Structures are given as structure tokens and as C-alpha cells.
Amino acid sequence: MKYKINLSDISYDNAEIRAVERVLKSGWLSQGRLTAKFEDAFSELIGVNFCLAVSNCTAALHLALLASGISKGDEVIVPSLTFVATANSVVYTGATPVFADIESLLRPVISPEDVESKITENTKAIIAVHFAGYPVAMNELRKICRRYKLKLIEDSAHAINVRYGDRKLGGIGDAGCFSFFANKNITTGEGGMLATNDENIYNKAKLMRSHSVTSSTYERHKIKFTEYDAVDLGFNYRITEITAALGLAQLEKLSKIKSIRKRLVDVYKKELADVENIIIPFSNFTGDSGYHIFPILVRKTKDRLKLIEHLNRSGIQVSHHYKPIHLFSFYRKNYGTKKGGLPLTEEFSVKEITLPLHQNLSVKDVKYVCNKVKEGLVKK
């Protein structure tokens, strides 16, 4: 189906085309000089000492957990209101994901209070997901982690370049993980980044990124030396120079992209503020955000599918963020999770609709969406 207004969109132009062209003409396509440049630029953006470019955010999460010492028999507390990759990355290590509820329908991020109630002697880490680009209560989670000696991993897939106090999200915990998937604020198609101030985590993750081989192909090429060793089990989580070139070009546009998205979110909030039949999450939030998606909740669950159908008929593409992970068949079967375990997460999910938000939308587009939302809610 061709939509009048798409859920998400990319911002590519001649800058990205020229960047890829230069890579193709260089003759070096895999992880090399541009990858290192991209990592350095991202480190500066987030304000951390080390960044590691990887194939996707899932890989970043997996490496961050392994480099933090997470393994079989451990437990990692995660939200259920997130993409399934967050919990999957825990399973990859052999550890067990333990699901915590959200704070509220207005603040659908992991609840520090519920996190603390789920801590056992086997708990070794917490993953904080900055849903929709809005920060988890990081100060509270950091206190909990210090109290129980836990690692804190940030899933910042929705939250690039977001200030929290005097720091940036993804640079507050022991490691932060970012996504450059096709629907993200800046995109390389696929791709991710691991950010950390912990040199030990960085060195371990860097080694595992490329099969735990002691020198990269690019390093061996530069010094014309072929001897190397594989010192542990590793993975192929490398990126291409094309990915890095796209990432560098996109970083140049990030400030403008964020500014546009913020303006559109402000329009959404203003236009929908007086609509009685919906709840707007984060409507009272006053801090910085990544403005990645714009979720709304329909107060009456029975009206949700009718509104989705009305928006689709009006040429508006919408989505759902998210079906709770603990209700997926894999987790029910293997971890005994069941309905009713996380009441706020489950209520949020059955009421949520994600409206279009991207930098190529106009204010007129957003007002059209808002009018169709209002129309759909009163339509019999």
C-alpha cells in the first residue's frame, strides 16, 4: 500500500552519494580508516572515551554484556516494552532476562522501583531502554547499580545525542548501545555503535568484534604483516567502510534533523492536547529527547483498531511500539513468562499507536494526521 504520509523516512542526498562513491573508488571496503574516523566522531558527540562501530545495535548489546562479564547463570533485568533484540542479546550470553514493568502510561520507561524488586543474588546487570528517545531515570538506576554492584547498559537505539544533566545518554552507564537502522534518526541502513568510558569493556568488545583475532585485516595491511592469533571465541560484528561513510555524512545532519523532529513533536502535542480520548506519553516532559517516535494511547482499547483502520484509509502509515517481549511465544515457552505479570506494560501495549514522525514531514502533514486522529475517534 502506498501511503500519503509514511511512518518514517531517510534524509539522503548528494552528500551520502559522494561519500559512498569515494569508498568504492578507494578499493578498501571493509572496516578501515573511515570506520575509525566514524568511531572518533561518535565518541566526541556522546562525550565518551571509546566507541566501537558494529554491524547493528543488537551486536553492540551482545558485546557490551559479554565484555561486562555476563554469562550463563546470571540474570539481567530488562524492560518488556522494547524491541525483542534487547532481551535476545541477554539470551545470546546464556544469561536469563528478567522483565520489569514501566513507570506509568505517561512515562513508559523501565521503573527503578520494579527493577529493585526483581533483583536476586543472580542479578548482574540492568539494561535501560530510552523508549521513544526519552531518558530512563538514570540517576535512580545508577544508585541501584552501585548498591547491588550491578552493570548498567543503556539501549540508546532511540536516543542519539540526548542530554541528561551534564552528560549524554549512552555515555552514563557502563556501556551505551546505538542503532543506525533504516528507521532511526540517522541511518546507515544497518549498523550500530557501542560507547563506553571503561577501557576494559572496550578492549574486550573490540577483540570479540572480529573473531577475537589479535589484529585486523586493515592493521595487517598497513604494516604488511600477516601473523596473528585467535585468542578466544569471537564474532563477525564488523561494519563496512560504506556504512562508516554514510554514518559520517549523517552525523553532519543530526542537529538539523533533531531540531525538525522536536518542532513536529511540539505541533503534535499542541494539536492533540485537548483530545479527551487519548493519552500522550511524555506530554509533561521538559528535558531533552531524541524525538524518535510519537506514541499515543487510545483510552478505550476497543477503539484502537478502528482508529488504525481509519488512519490507514486516510493514507497514514502507523505502527505499534511494542508488543511486550514477555508475551512472545519464545519467552513464554522458555522462560515461563505469562500475561498479567507486567500490568502497566501490557495496558500500554494494547492501547498504543505510533504516529508518523520524521524530518521530511511538514507542519501541514502533522496537522493532517492530528485531524484524522480526531476524526477517527468520533467516527461511528
LUMKE-403337 format. One record per residue (C-alpha): residue number from 1; residue in three letters; x, y, z. Coordinates in Angstrom, 1 decimal, always signed. Each point is the difference from the previous one (the first is absolute). Example, Ala and Ser with C-alpha at 12.3 -4.5 7.8 and 13.67 -1.06 7.14 Angstrom:
<atoms>
+-----+------+--------+--------+--------+
| seq | type |     c1 |     c2 |     c3 |
+-----+------+--------+--------+--------+
|   1 |  ala |  +12.3 |   -4.5 |   +7.8 |
|   2 |  ser |   +1.4 |   +3.4 |   -0.7 |
+-----+------+--------+--------+--------+
</atoms>
This chain:
<atoms>
+-----+------+--------+--------+--------+
| seq | type |     c1 |     c2 |     c3 |
+-----+------+--------+--------+--------+
|   1 |  met |   +0.0 |   +0.0 |   +0.0 |
|   2 |  lys |   +1.3 |   +3.5 |   -0.9 |
|   3 |  tyr |   -0.5 |   +2.5 |   +2.8 |
|   4 |  lys |   -0.5 |   +3.7 |   -0.2 |
|   5 |  ile |   +2.0 |   +0.4 |   +3.2 |
|   6 |  asn |   +2.6 |   -2.7 |   +0.9 |
|   7 |  leu |   +0.8 |   -1.0 |   +3.5 |
|   8 |  ser |   +3.8 |   +0.7 |   -0.4 |
|   9 |  asp |   +2.3 |   +1.2 |   -2.8 |
|  10 |  ile |   +3.7 |   +0.6 |   -0.7 |
|  11 |  ser |   +1.9 |   +3.2 |   -0.7 |
|  12 |  tyr |   +2.5 |   -0.9 |   -2.7 |
|  13 |  asp |   +1.3 |   +2.3 |   -2.8 |
|  14 |  asn |   +3.2 |   +0.5 |   -1.9 |
|  15 |  ala |   +2.1 |   +0.0 |   +3.1 |
|  16 |  glu |   -0.7 |   -3.7 |   +0.6 |
|  17 |  ile |   +0.3 |   -0.8 |   -3.7 |
|  18 |  arg |   +3.5 |   +1.7 |   -0.2 |
|  19 |  ala |   +1.1 |   -1.7 |   +3.3 |
|  20 |  val |   -0.8 |   -3.4 |   -1.3 |
|  21 |  glu |   +1.5 |   +0.8 |   -3.4 |
|  22 |  arg |   +3.3 |   +0.9 |   +1.7 |
|  23 |  val |   +0.0 |   -3.3 |   +1.9 |
|  24 |  leu |   -0.6 |   -2.0 |   -3.2 |
|  25 |  lys |   +2.8 |   +1.8 |   -1.8 |
|  26 |  ser |   +2.4 |   -0.5 |   +2.9 |
|  27 |  gly |   +0.1 |   -3.8 |   -0.4 |
|  28 |  trp |   -0.4 |   -0.6 |   +3.8 |
|  29 |  leu |   -3.5 |   -1.1 |   +0.9 |
|  30 |  ser |   +0.2 |   -1.6 |   +3.4 |
|  31 |  gln |   +0.7 |   +1.4 |   +3.5 |
|  32 |  gly |   +2.9 |   +2.5 |   -0.4 |
|  33 |  arg |   +0.9 |   +3.7 |   +0.1 |
|  34 |  leu |   -3.5 |   +1.3 |   -0.3 |
|  35 |  thr |   -1.3 |   -2.3 |   +2.7 |
|  36 |  ala |   +2.6 |   +1.4 |   +2.4 |
|  37 |  lys |   -1.0 |   +3.5 |   -1.0 |
|  38 |  phe |   -3.7 |   -0.8 |   +0.6 |
|  39 |  glu |   +0.8 |   -1.4 |   +3.4 |
|  40 |  asp |   +2.0 |   +3.1 |   +1.0 |
|  41 |  ala |   -2.7 |   +2.3 |   -1.2 |
|  42 |  phe |   -2.6 |   -1.9 |   +2.0 |
|  43 |  ser |   +2.1 |   +0.0 |   +3.1 |
|  44 |  glu |   +0.2 |   +3.7 |   -0.2 |
|  45 |  leu |   -3.7 |   +0.4 |   -0.5 |
|  46 |  ile |   -1.0 |   -2.2 |   +3.0 |
|  47 |  gly |   +2.9 |   +1.1 |   +2.2 |
|  48 |  val |   +1.6 |   -3.4 |   +0.7 |
|  49 |  asn |   +3.5 |   -1.2 |   -0.3 |
|  50 |  phe |   -0.6 |   -3.0 |   -2.3 |
|  51 |  cys |   -2.4 |   -1.0 |   -2.7 |
|  52 |  leu |   -0.2 |   -3.2 |   -2.0 |
|  53 |  ala |   -1.9 |   -0.1 |   -3.3 |
|  54 |  val |   -1.8 |   -3.3 |   -0.5 |
|  55 |  ser |   -2.5 |   -1.6 |   -2.4 |
|  56 |  asn |   -3.1 |   +0.9 |   +2.0 |
|  57 |  cys |   -1.3 |   +1.0 |   +3.4 |
|  58 |  thr |   -0.7 |   -3.6 |   +0.9 |
|  59 |  ala |   +3.7 |   -0.8 |   -0.5 |
|  60 |  ala |   +0.9 |   +3.0 |   +2.1 |
|  61 |  leu |   -2.2 |   -1.2 |   +2.8 |
|  62 |  his |   +1.4 |   -3.6 |   -0.3 |
|  63 |  leu |   +3.6 |   +1.2 |   +0.2 |
|  64 |  ala |   -0.7 |   +2.5 |   +2.8 |
|  65 |  leu |   -1.6 |   -2.8 |   +2.1 |
|  66 |  leu |   +2.8 |   -2.5 |   -0.7 |
|  67 |  ala |   +2.7 |   +2.6 |   +0.6 |
|  68 |  ser |   -1.7 |   +0.8 |   +3.3 |
|  69 |  gly |   +0.4 |   -3.7 |   +1.1 |
|  70 |  ile |   -3.6 |   -1.1 |   -0.5 |
|  71 |  ser |   -0.3 |   -3.7 |   -0.6 |
|  72 |  lys |   -2.0 |   -3.2 |   +0.7 |
|  73 |  gly |   -1.8 |   +0.0 |   +3.4 |
|  74 |  asp |   -0.1 |   +3.8 |   +0.2 |
|  75 |  glu |   -3.2 |   +2.1 |   -0.1 |
|  76 |  val |   -0.4 |   +3.3 |   -1.8 |
|  77 |  ile |   -3.0 |   +2.2 |   +0.7 |
|  78 |  val |   -1.5 |   +1.6 |   -3.2 |
|  79 |  pro |   -3.3 |   +1.7 |   -0.9 |
|  80 |  ser |   -2.5 |   -2.0 |   -2.0 |
|  81 |  leu |   -1.2 |   +3.2 |   -1.8 |
|  82 |  thr |   +2.8 |   +0.0 |   -2.6 |
|  83 |  phe |   +1.0 |   -1.8 |   -3.2 |
|  84 |  val |   +0.7 |   -3.7 |   +0.6 |
|  85 |  ala |   +3.7 |   +0.5 |   -0.8 |
|  86 |  thr |   +0.6 |   +1.5 |   +3.5 |
|  87 |  ala |   -1.0 |   -3.3 |   +1.7 |
|  88 |  asn |   +1.5 |   -2.2 |   -2.8 |
|  89 |  ser |   +3.4 |   +1.5 |   +0.7 |
|  90 |  val |   -0.2 |   -1.2 |   +3.6 |
|  91 |  val |   -1.0 |   -3.5 |   -1.2 |
|  92 |  tyr |   +3.0 |   -0.1 |   -2.4 |
|  93 |  thr |   +2.3 |   +0.1 |   +3.0 |
|  94 |  gly |   -1.7 |   -2.9 |   +1.7 |
|  95 |  ala |   -1.4 |   +2.3 |   +2.7 |
|  96 |  thr |   -3.7 |   +0.3 |   +0.9 |
|  97 |  pro |   -2.0 |   +3.2 |   -0.8 |
|  98 |  val |   -2.2 |   +1.1 |   +2.9 |
|  99 |  phe |   -2.7 |   +2.4 |   -1.0 |
| 100 |  ala |   -0.9 |   +3.2 |   +1.9 |
| 101 |  asp |   -3.1 |   +2.2 |   -0.4 |
| 102 |  ile |   -0.1 |   +3.6 |   -1.2 |
| 103 |  glu |   -0.5 |   +3.0 |   +2.3 |
| 104 |  ser |   -3.4 |   +1.0 |   -1.3 |
| 105 |  leu |   -2.0 |   +0.5 |   -3.2 |
| 106 |  leu |   +1.3 |   +3.6 |   -0.2 |
| 107 |  arg |   +3.6 |   -1.1 |   +0.6 |
| 108 |  pro |   +0.3 |   -3.4 |   -1.7 |
| 109 |  val |   +3.7 |   -0.6 |   +0.9 |
| 110 |  ile |   +1.3 |   -2.7 |   +2.4 |
| 111 |  ser |   -1.0 |   +0.7 |   +3.6 |
| 112 |  pro |   +2.9 |   +0.2 |   +2.5 |
| 113 |  glu |   -2.3 |   -1.2 |   +2.7 |
| 114 |  asp |   -1.1 |   -3.1 |   -1.9 |
| 115 |  val |   +3.7 |   -0.6 |   -1.0 |
| 116 |  glu |   +1.1 |   -0.1 |   +3.6 |
| 117 |  ser |   -2.8 |   -2.4 |   +0.9 |
| 118 |  lys |   +1.2 |   -2.5 |   -2.6 |
| 119 |  ile |   +3.7 |   -0.1 |   +1.2 |
| 120 |  thr |   +1.2 |   -3.3 |   +1.2 |
| 121 |  glu |   +3.5 |   -1.4 |   +0.9 |
| 122 |  asn |   +0.3 |   -1.0 |   -3.7 |
| 123 |  thr |   -0.7 |   +3.5 |   -1.4 |
| 124 |  lys |   +3.1 |   +1.4 |   -1.6 |
| 125 |  ala |   -1.2 |   +2.8 |   -2.3 |
| 126 |  ile |   -2.9 |   +2.3 |   -1.0 |
| 127 |  ile |   -0.8 |   +1.2 |   -3.5 |
| 128 |  ala |   -1.6 |   +3.4 |   -0.1 |
| 129 |  val |   -1.9 |   +0.7 |   -3.3 |
| 130 |  his |   -0.7 |   +3.7 |   -0.7 |
| 131 |  phe |   -3.3 |   -0.6 |   -1.7 |
| 132 |  ala |   -1.1 |   +2.4 |   -2.8 |
| 133 |  gly |   +3.2 |   +2.0 |   +0.8 |
| 134 |  tyr |   -1.0 |   +0.9 |   +3.5 |
| 135 |  pro |   +2.4 |   -0.7 |   +2.9 |
| 136 |  val |   -0.4 |   -2.7 |   +2.6 |
| 137 |  ala |   +0.4 |   +1.3 |   +3.6 |
| 138 |  met |   +3.8 |   -0.6 |   -0.3 |
| 139 |  asn |   +0.9 |   +1.6 |   +3.4 |
| 140 |  glu |   -2.2 |   -2.4 |   +1.8 |
| 141 |  leu |   +1.2 |   -3.0 |   -2.0 |
| 142 |  arg |   +3.6 |   +0.9 |   +0.6 |
| 143 |  lys |   -0.6 |   +0.1 |   +3.8 |
| 144 |  ile |   -1.6 |   -3.4 |   -0.2 |
| 145 |  cys |   +3.0 |   -1.4 |   -2.1 |
| 146 |  arg |   +2.5 |   +1.4 |   +2.5 |
| 147 |  arg |   -2.0 |   -1.4 |   +3.0 |
| 148 |  tyr |   -0.1 |   -3.5 |   -1.5 |
| 149 |  lys |   +3.2 |   +0.1 |   -2.0 |
| 150 |  leu |   -1.7 |   -0.4 |   -3.4 |
| 151 |  lys |   +1.0 |   +1.0 |   -3.5 |
| 152 |  leu |   -2.2 |   +2.6 |   -1.7 |
| 153 |  ile |   -0.4 |   -0.3 |   -3.8 |
| 154 |  glu |   -1.9 |   +2.7 |   -2.0 |
| 155 |  asp |   -2.0 |   -1.0 |   -3.0 |
| 156 |  ser |   +0.0 |   +3.4 |   -1.7 |
| 157 |  ala |   -1.3 |   -1.2 |   -3.4 |
| 158 |  his |   -2.7 |   +2.8 |   +0.2 |
| 159 |  ala |   +2.1 |   +2.6 |   +1.8 |
| 160 |  ile |   +3.0 |   +1.3 |   -2.0 |
| 161 |  asn |   +1.5 |   +3.4 |   +1.2 |
| 162 |  val |   -2.3 |   +0.4 |   +3.0 |
| 163 |  arg |   +1.2 |   +2.0 |   +3.0 |
| 164 |  tyr |   -0.8 |   -1.3 |   +3.5 |
| 165 |  gly |   +1.3 |   +2.4 |   +2.6 |
| 166 |  asp |   +3.6 |   +0.8 |   -1.0 |
| 167 |  arg |   +0.5 |   -3.2 |   -2.0 |
| 168 |  lys |   -1.5 |   -1.7 |   -3.1 |
| 169 |  leu |   -2.1 |   -3.2 |   +0.0 |
| 170 |  gly |   +2.1 |   -3.0 |   -1.0 |
| 171 |  gly |   +2.9 |   +1.5 |   +1.9 |
| 172 |  ile |   -1.3 |   -0.3 |   +3.5 |
| 173 |  gly |   -0.1 |   -3.7 |   +0.7 |
| 174 |  asp |   +2.8 |   -2.5 |   -0.3 |
| 175 |  ala |   -0.7 |   -0.2 |   -3.8 |
| 176 |  gly |   -2.5 |   +1.5 |   -2.4 |
| 177 |  cys |   -1.3 |   -1.6 |   -3.2 |
| 178 |  phe |   -1.3 |   +1.9 |   -3.0 |
| 179 |  ser |   -1.8 |   -0.9 |   -3.2 |
| 180 |  phe |   +0.3 |   +1.3 |   -3.6 |
| 181 |  phe |   -2.8 |   -2.2 |   -1.4 |
| 182 |  ala |   -2.0 |   +1.4 |   -2.9 |
| 183 |  asn |   -2.7 |   +1.5 |   +2.2 |
| 184 |  lys |   +2.3 |   +1.8 |   +2.5 |
| 185 |  asn |   +0.6 |   +3.7 |   +0.2 |
| 186 |  ile |   +3.3 |   -0.5 |   -1.9 |
| 187 |  thr |   +0.4 |   -3.1 |   -2.0 |
| 188 |  thr |   +2.6 |   -2.1 |   -1.8 |
| 189 |  gly |   -2.6 |   -2.7 |   -1.0 |
| 190 |  glu |   +1.5 |   -2.3 |   +2.6 |
| 191 |  gly |   +2.6 |   +0.8 |   +2.6 |
| 192 |  gly |   +0.6 |   +0.7 |   +3.6 |
| 193 |  met |   +2.4 |   +1.5 |   +2.6 |
| 194 |  leu |   +1.2 |   -1.0 |   +3.4 |
| 195 |  ala |   +1.1 |   +2.9 |   +2.2 |
| 196 |  thr |   +1.8 |   -0.2 |   +3.3 |
| 197 |  asn |   +2.4 |   +1.6 |   +2.4 |
| 198 |  asp |   +1.2 |   -3.3 |   +1.2 |
| 199 |  glu |   +3.2 |   -1.0 |   -1.8 |
| 200 |  asn |   -0.3 |   -3.6 |   +1.1 |
| 201 |  ile |   -3.5 |   -0.3 |   -1.5 |
| 202 |  tyr |   +1.3 |   +1.7 |   -3.2 |
| 203 |  asn |   +3.0 |   -2.2 |   -0.4 |
| 204 |  lys |   -2.0 |   -3.2 |   +0.6 |
| 205 |  ala |   -2.8 |   +1.0 |   -2.4 |
| 206 |  lys |   +2.5 |   +1.2 |   -2.7 |
| 207 |  leu |   +1.7 |   -3.4 |   +0.1 |
| 208 |  met |   -3.3 |   -1.9 |   -0.2 |
| 209 |  arg |   -1.3 |   +2.2 |   -2.8 |
| 210 |  ser |   +2.3 |   -1.8 |   -2.5 |
| 211 |  his |   +0.3 |   -3.7 |   +1.1 |
| 212 |  ser |   +2.3 |   +0.9 |   +2.9 |
| 213 |  val |   +2.8 |   +0.3 |   -2.5 |
| 214 |  thr |   +3.0 |   +2.0 |   +1.3 |
| 215 |  ser |   +0.3 |   +2.3 |   -3.0 |
| 216 |  ser |   -2.5 |   +1.2 |   -2.6 |
| 217 |  thr |   +0.3 |   -0.4 |   -3.7 |
| 218 |  tyr |   +0.5 |   +3.7 |   -0.4 |
| 219 |  glu |   +2.8 |   +0.1 |   +2.6 |
| 220 |  arg |   +1.8 |   -2.9 |   -1.6 |
| 221 |  his |   -0.4 |   +1.7 |   -3.4 |
| 222 |  lys |   +1.6 |   +3.3 |   +1.4 |
| 223 |  ile |   +3.0 |   -1.7 |   +1.5 |
| 224 |  lys |   +0.2 |   -2.8 |   -2.6 |
| 225 |  phe |   +0.1 |   -2.6 |   +2.7 |
| 226 |  thr |   -2.0 |   -3.2 |   -0.2 |
| 227 |  glu |   +0.6 |   -1.7 |   +3.4 |
| 228 |  tyr |   -3.0 |   +0.0 |   +2.4 |
| 229 |  asp |   -1.7 |   -2.2 |   +2.6 |
| 230 |  ala |   -3.7 |   -0.7 |   +1.0 |
| 231 |  val |   +0.2 |   +0.2 |   +3.8 |
| 232 |  asp |   -3.7 |   -0.7 |   +0.8 |
| 233 |  leu |   -3.4 |   -0.7 |   -1.6 |
| 234 |  gly |   -1.1 |   +3.1 |   -1.9 |
| 235 |  phe |   -2.5 |   +1.2 |   -2.6 |
| 236 |  asn |   -0.2 |   +1.8 |   -3.3 |
| 237 |  tyr |   -1.6 |   +3.2 |   +1.1 |
| 238 |  arg |   +2.1 |   +2.3 |   -2.2 |
| 239 |  ile |   -1.5 |   +2.8 |   -2.2 |
| 240 |  thr |   +1.0 |   +1.0 |   -3.5 |
| 241 |  glu |   +1.7 |   +3.2 |   -1.0 |
| 242 |  ile |   -3.2 |   +0.9 |   -1.9 |
| 243 |  thr |   -1.9 |   -0.2 |   +3.3 |
| 244 |  ala |   +2.6 |   +2.3 |   +1.6 |
| 245 |  ala |   -0.1 |   +2.5 |   -2.9 |
| 246 |  leu |   -3.8 |   +0.2 |   +0.2 |
| 247 |  gly |   +0.2 |   +0.4 |   +3.8 |
| 248 |  leu |   +2.4 |   +2.9 |   -0.3 |
| 249 |  ala |   -2.2 |   +1.7 |   -2.5 |
| 250 |  gln |   -3.1 |   -0.5 |   +2.1 |
| 251 |  leu |   +1.8 |   +1.3 |   +3.2 |
| 252 |  glu |   +0.4 |   +3.4 |   -1.9 |
| 253 |  lys |   -3.8 |   +0.2 |   -0.2 |
| 254 |  leu |   -0.9 |   -1.2 |   +3.5 |
| 255 |  ser |   -0.5 |   +3.4 |   +1.6 |
| 256 |  lys |   -2.4 |   +1.1 |   -2.7 |
| 257 |  ile |   -1.9 |   -3.3 |   +0.0 |
| 258 |  lys |   -0.5 |   +0.2 |   +3.7 |
| 259 |  ser |   -1.2 |   +3.6 |   -0.1 |
| 260 |  ile |   -2.6 |   -0.9 |   -2.7 |
| 261 |  arg |   -1.2 |   -3.0 |   +2.0 |
| 262 |  lys |   -0.4 |   +2.1 |   +3.2 |
| 263 |  arg |   -2.0 |   +2.6 |   -1.9 |
| 264 |  leu |   -2.3 |   -2.7 |   -1.3 |
| 265 |  val |   -0.5 |   -1.6 |   +3.4 |
| 266 |  asp |   -0.9 |   +3.4 |   +1.4 |
| 267 |  val |   -2.7 |   +0.3 |   -2.7 |
| 268 |  tyr |   -1.3 |   -3.5 |   +0.7 |
| 269 |  lys |   -0.3 |   +0.8 |   +3.7 |
| 270 |  lys |   -1.7 |   +3.4 |   -0.6 |
| 271 |  glu |   -2.5 |   -1.4 |   -2.5 |
| 272 |  leu |   -0.9 |   -3.1 |   +2.0 |
| 273 |  ala |   +0.1 |   +1.6 |   +3.5 |
| 274 |  asp |   -3.7 |   +0.3 |   +0.4 |
| 275 |  val |   -1.0 |   -3.3 |   -1.5 |
| 276 |  glu |   -1.8 |   -1.8 |   +2.9 |
| 277 |  asn |   +0.2 |   -3.5 |   -1.4 |
| 278 |  ile |   +3.8 |   -0.2 |   -0.2 |
| 279 |  ile |   +3.0 |   +0.1 |   +2.3 |
| 280 |  ile |   +3.3 |   +1.5 |   -1.2 |
| 281 |  pro |   +3.0 |   -1.6 |   +1.7 |
| 282 |  phe |   +2.7 |   +2.4 |   +1.2 |
| 283 |  ser |   -2.4 |   +2.9 |   -0.6 |
| 284 |  asn |   +1.2 |   +1.7 |   +3.2 |
| 285 |  phe |   +3.7 |   -0.8 |   -0.7 |
| 286 |  thr |   +2.2 |   +3.1 |   +0.0 |
| 287 |  gly |   +3.5 |   -1.4 |   -0.5 |
| 288 |  asp |   +1.9 |   -1.0 |   -3.2 |
| 289 |  ser |   -1.1 |   -2.8 |   -2.3 |
| 290 |  gly |   +1.0 |   -1.8 |   -3.1 |
| 291 |  tyr |   -3.6 |   +0.5 |   -1.4 |
| 292 |  his |   +0.2 |   -3.4 |   -1.7 |
| 293 |  ile |   -3.6 |   -1.1 |   -0.1 |
| 294 |  phe |   -3.3 |   +1.6 |   +1.0 |
| 295 |  pro |   -2.2 |   -2.4 |   +1.9 |
| 296 |  ile |   -3.6 |   +0.6 |   +1.1 |
| 297 |  leu |   -2.3 |   -2.1 |   +2.1 |
| 298 |  val |   -3.7 |   -0.5 |   -0.7 |
| 299 |  arg |   -1.8 |   +0.0 |   +3.3 |
| 300 |  lys |   -2.6 |   -2.5 |   -1.1 |
| 301 |  thr |   +1.8 |   -3.1 |   -1.3 |
| 302 |  lys |   -3.0 |   -0.9 |   -2.2 |
| 303 |  asp |   +0.6 |   +3.2 |   -2.0 |
| 304 |  arg |   +3.6 |   -0.7 |   -0.9 |
| 305 |  leu |   -0.4 |   -2.3 |   -3.0 |
| 306 |  lys |   -2.8 |   +2.3 |   -1.4 |
| 307 |  leu |   +2.3 |   +3.0 |   +0.2 |
| 308 |  ile |   +2.8 |   -1.9 |   -1.6 |
| 309 |  glu |   -2.2 |   -1.0 |   -2.9 |
| 310 |  his |   -1.3 |   +3.6 |   -0.4 |
| 311 |  leu |   +3.6 |   +1.3 |   -0.1 |
| 312 |  asn |   +1.0 |   -2.6 |   -2.5 |
| 313 |  arg |   -3.0 |   +0.9 |   -2.2 |
| 314 |  ser |   +1.1 |   +3.6 |   +0.2 |
| 315 |  gly |   +3.4 |   -0.8 |   -1.4 |
| 316 |  ile |   +1.8 |   +0.1 |   +3.3 |
| 317 |  gln |   +2.4 |   -2.8 |   +1.0 |
| 318 |  val |   +0.1 |   -0.8 |   +3.7 |
| 319 |  ser |   +1.8 |   -2.6 |   +2.1 |
| 320 |  his |   +0.1 |   -1.7 |   +3.4 |
| 321 |  his |   +2.7 |   +0.5 |   +2.6 |
| 322 |  tyr |   +0.0 |   -2.7 |   +1.3 |
| 323 |  lys |   -1.6 |   -3.3 |   +0.7 |
| 324 |  pro |   +1.5 |   -1.0 |   +3.4 |
| 325 |  ile |   +2.9 |   -2.4 |   -0.3 |
| 326 |  his |   -1.2 |   -2.1 |   +2.9 |
| 327 |  leu |   -3.1 |   -0.9 |   -2.0 |
| 328 |  phe |   +1.9 |   -1.3 |   -3.0 |
| 329 |  ser |   -0.2 |   -3.8 |   -0.5 |
| 330 |  phe |   +3.7 |   -0.5 |   +0.4 |
| 331 |  tyr |   +0.2 |   +1.6 |   +3.4 |
| 332 |  arg |   -3.3 |   -1.6 |   +1.2 |
| 333 |  lys |   +1.4 |   -3.4 |   -1.0 |
| 334 |  asn |   +3.5 |   +0.3 |   +1.2 |
| 335 |  tyr |   -0.2 |   +2.4 |   +3.0 |
| 336 |  gly |   -3.5 |   -0.6 |   +1.3 |
| 337 |  thr |   -1.2 |   +3.6 |   -0.5 |
| 338 |  lys |   -3.7 |   +0.6 |   -0.2 |
| 339 |  lys |   -2.7 |   +2.6 |   -0.3 |
| 340 |  gly |   -0.7 |   +2.0 |   +3.1 |
| 341 |  gly |   +3.6 |   +0.2 |   +1.1 |
| 342 |  leu |   +0.6 |   +3.6 |   -1.0 |
| 343 |  pro |   -3.4 |   +1.8 |   +0.1 |
| 344 |  leu |   +1.1 |   +3.5 |   -1.0 |
| 345 |  thr |   +2.1 |   -1.3 |   -2.9 |
| 346 |  glu |   -2.9 |   -2.1 |   -1.2 |
| 347 |  glu |   -2.5 |   +2.8 |   +0.3 |
| 348 |  phe |   +2.3 |   +2.3 |   -1.9 |
| 349 |  ser |   +0.5 |   -2.5 |   -2.8 |
| 350 |  val |   -3.7 |   -0.6 |   -0.7 |
| 351 |  lys |   -0.8 |   +3.7 |   -0.1 |
| 352 |  glu |   +3.1 |   +1.3 |   -2.0 |
| 353 |  ile |   +0.1 |   +1.3 |   -3.5 |
| 354 |  thr |   +3.2 |   +1.5 |   -1.5 |
| 355 |  leu |   -0.7 |   +3.0 |   -2.2 |
| 356 |  pro |   +2.4 |   +1.2 |   -2.9 |
| 357 |  leu |   +3.1 |   +1.9 |   +1.1 |
| 358 |  his |   +2.9 |   +0.8 |   -2.2 |
| 359 |  gln |   +2.0 |   +3.0 |   -1.2 |
| 360 |  asn |   -1.7 |   +0.1 |   -3.5 |
| 361 |  leu |   -3.4 |   +0.7 |   +1.4 |
| 362 |  ser |   -1.4 |   +3.5 |   +0.0 |
| 363 |  val |   -2.1 |   +1.7 |   +2.6 |
| 364 |  lys |   -2.9 |   -0.3 |   -2.4 |
| 365 |  asp |   +0.5 |   -3.8 |   -0.1 |
| 366 |  val |   -0.1 |   -0.3 |   +3.8 |
| 367 |  lys |   -3.1 |   +2.1 |   +0.2 |
| 368 |  tyr |   -1.6 |   -2.2 |   -2.6 |
| 369 |  val |   +0.8 |   -3.1 |   +2.1 |
| 370 |  cys |   -1.3 |   +1.7 |   +3.1 |
| 371 |  asn |   -3.3 |   +0.9 |   -1.7 |
| 372 |  lys |   -0.4 |   -3.6 |   -1.2 |
| 373 |  val |   +0.7 |   -1.3 |   +3.5 |
| 374 |  lys |   -2.8 |   +2.3 |   +1.4 |
| 375 |  glu |   -2.3 |   -1.0 |   -2.9 |
| 376 |  gly |   +0.7 |   -3.7 |   +0.6 |
| 377 |  leu |   -0.8 |   +0.1 |   +3.7 |
| 378 |  val |   -3.5 |   +1.5 |   -0.6 |
| 379 |  lys |   -0.8 |   -2.0 |   -3.1 |
| 380 |  lys |   -2.6 |   -2.7 |   +0.7 |
+-----+------+--------+--------+--------+
</atoms>
